[in-house]
Amino acid sequence: MRSDLPLALPGQTVGLFGGSFDPPHAGHLHVSREALKRFGLDRVWWLVSPGNPLKPNGPAAMARRMDAARALVDHPRITVTDIEARIGTRYTAQTIARLVGLYPGVRFVWLMGADNLAQFHRWQDWQDIMKRVPVGVLARPGSRIAARTAKAASIYRHARLPSEDAGLLARLPAPAWCFVNLPMVTTSSSAIRASGAW
């Protein structure tokens, strides 16, 4: 185990919540807390990304986003990390493949907002992600219908777990995914940036 990476032990379940976090906000924290409860996870790791290949403009400096995320997170089982920068991966599929190799016996779950599920089929090697780890999808404002009609949802409809069984997700072999509705928090990073508050 590398000393510069977070600790996780064989048998533990870890939700991976990736994003630019530009800036991090209460909505990210809300989704993470709900993921811990709904999916029965031991930990959630925020993977603060060096950059999003699907976005034309780069985010704020990594150190600024990491500092802001650490200042925001107040839960002992949520960890802010810069794993992708440390292990040198650019795409989610690469990151997950490396983490599975680095943490034998740890059960990872990829966490995403429902807005991301709607465009998941545009991600690099997205089907590799589905085949490697379970995926937990959390409702976001205005994204429920788009998520349910997403290409990924259609292709993997046979692997969908009912929301009432969400607590089983981390223990299932991939492909497996689960969509859960949450109380809405309407804060968004783009709105914060547009307001000039970041």
C-alpha positions in Angstrom: 0.0 0.0 0.0 1.4 3.4 -1.0 1.7 5.8 1.9 0.5 8.8 -0.2 -2.9 7.1 -0.9 -5.9 6.7 1.4 -6.2 3.6 3.6 -8.7 0.9 2.7 -8.7 -2.7 3.9 -9.8 -5.9 2.1 -13.5 -6.4 2.6 -14.3 -2.7 2.9 -16.7 -0.9 0.6 -15.6 2.5 -0.8 -17.6 4.8 -3.0 -15.6 6.8 -5.5 -17.1 10.2 -6.2 -15.1 11.9 -9.0 -15.4 15.4 -10.3 -13.8 18.8 -10.8 -15.2 20.1 -7.5 -14.8 23.6 -9.0 -15.9 24.6 -6.4 -16.9 22.0 -3.9 -20.3 22.8 -2.3 -23.0 21.5 0.1 -24.6 19.5 -2.6 -21.5 17.3 -3.0 -21.4 16.7 0.7 -25.2 15.9 0.8 -24.8 13.3 -2.0 -21.8 11.8 -0.3 -23.6 11.4 3.0 -26.6 9.9 1.3 -24.4 7.5 -0.7 -22.8 6.2 2.6 -26.3 5.5 4.0 -28.2 4.3 0.9 -25.4 2.0 -0.5 -24.1 0.8 2.8 -20.6 2.1 2.2 -17.7 2.2 4.7 -16.1 5.2 3.0 -16.6 7.7 0.3 -13.5 9.2 -1.5 -13.8 12.4 -3.4 -11.5 12.1 -6.4 -10.7 15.7 -7.2 -9.8 15.6 -10.9 -6.9 17.4 -12.5 -9.3 18.2 -15.3 -12.5 17.0 -17.1 -11.8 15.8 -20.6 -15.4 16.6 -21.6 -15.2 20.2 -20.5 -13.4 22.7 -22.8 -12.1 25.0 -20.0 -9.8 23.8 -17.3 -10.9 24.1 -13.6 -9.3 26.3 -10.9 -5.9 25.3 -9.6 -5.8 21.8 -8.0 -4.5 23.1 -4.6 -7.3 25.6 -4.4 -10.0 23.0 -5.0 -8.4 20.5 -2.6 -8.2 23.1 0.1 -11.8 24.2 -0.4 -13.0 20.5 -0.4 -11.1 19.7 2.8 -12.5 22.8 4.5 -16.0 21.7 3.6 -15.9 18.0 4.4 -17.0 17.4 8.0 -17.7 13.7 8.0 -15.1 11.2 9.3 -15.9 8.6 6.5 -15.5 11.1 3.6 -12.0 11.6 2.4 -10.8 14.2 -0.1 -8.1 12.9 -2.4 -6.0 13.8 -5.4 -5.5 10.2 -6.4 -5.8 10.7 -10.1 -3.0 13.3 -10.0 -0.9 11.0 -7.9 -1.3 7.8 -10.0 -1.2 9.7 -13.3 -4.6 8.7 -14.7 -6.8 11.0 -16.9 -10.0 9.0 -17.5 -12.3 7.3 -15.0 -11.9 3.9 -16.5 -8.1 4.1 -16.1 -8.4 5.3 -12.5 -10.8 2.5 -11.5 -8.6 -0.1 -13.1 -5.5 1.2 -11.2 -7.4 1.4 -7.9 -8.7 -2.2 -8.2 -5.1 -3.3 -8.7 -3.7 -1.1 -5.9 -6.4 -2.2 -3.4 -7.0 -6.0 -3.7 -10.1 -7.1 -1.8 -11.6 -3.6 -1.5 -15.1 -3.3 -3.1 -15.3 -0.1 -5.0 -18.6 1.6 -6.2 -18.5 4.4 -8.7 -20.8 7.2 -7.6 -22.4 9.7 -10.0 -25.2 12.2 -10.2 -28.1 11.3 -12.5 -27.0 14.2 -14.8 -23.8 12.2 -15.5 -25.6 9.0 -16.3 -27.5 10.8 -19.1 -24.1 11.4 -20.8 -22.2 8.4 -19.4 -22.0 6.8 -22.9 -19.7 9.7 -24.0 -17.1 8.8 -21.4 -13.9 7.1 -22.4 -14.3 3.3 -22.1 -17.6 3.7 -20.1 -18.6 0.1 -20.6 -15.3 -1.0 -18.9 -16.4 1.0 -15.9 -19.8 -0.8 -15.8 -18.1 -4.2 -16.2 -15.5 -3.5 -13.4 -17.4 -1.9 -10.5 -21.0 -1.4 -9.4 -22.4 2.1 -10.1 -24.5 4.1 -7.7 -26.6 6.8 -9.4 -28.0 9.6 -7.2 -30.8 11.9 -8.3 -29.9 15.5 -9.1 -32.4 18.4 -9.7 -33.9 18.2 -13.2 -32.1 15.0 -14.2 -34.3 12.1 -13.1 -36.1 11.6 -16.5 -32.9 12.1 -18.5 -31.1 9.5 -16.4 -33.9 6.9 -16.7 -33.9 7.3 -20.5 -30.1 7.3 -20.8 -28.3 5.1 -23.3 -26.3 3.4 -20.5 -29.6 2.8 -18.5 -31.1 1.1 -21.6 -28.1 -1.1 -22.4 -27.7 -2.2 -18.8 -31.3 -2.4 -17.8 -30.8 -6.1 -16.9 -28.2 -5.1 -14.3 -30.3 -2.5 -12.5 -30.9 -3.0 -8.8 -34.2 -1.8 -7.4 -33.7 1.3 -5.2 -35.1 -0.6 -2.1 -32.2 -3.0 -2.4 -29.6 -0.2 -2.7 -27.8 -1.4 0.4 -26.7 -4.6 -1.5 -25.1 -2.8 -4.4 -21.5 -2.8 -3.1 -21.6 -6.5 -2.5 -22.8 -7.4 -6.0 -20.6 -8.3 -9.0 -20.5 -5.9 -11.9 -22.3 -5.0 -13.9 -24.8 -3.7 -11.4 -26.2 -0.3 -10.9 -28.8 1.4 -8.8 -30.7 4.7 -9.1 -31.8 6.4 -5.9 -33.9 9.5 -5.4 -32.6 12.0 -2.8 -33.9 15.1 -1.1 -32.8 17.8 -3.5 -30.0 20.3 -2.9 -30.1 22.8 -5.8 -26.6 24.2 -5.4 -24.3 23.7 -8.4 -20.7 24.5 -9.1 -21.5 26.2 -12.3 -24.0 28.5 -10.6 -21.4 29.4 -7.9 -18.8 30.2 -10.6 -21.4 32.3 -12.5 -22.2 34.3 -9.4 -18.6 35.2 -8.9 -18.5 33.6 -5.5 -15.6 31.3 -6.5 
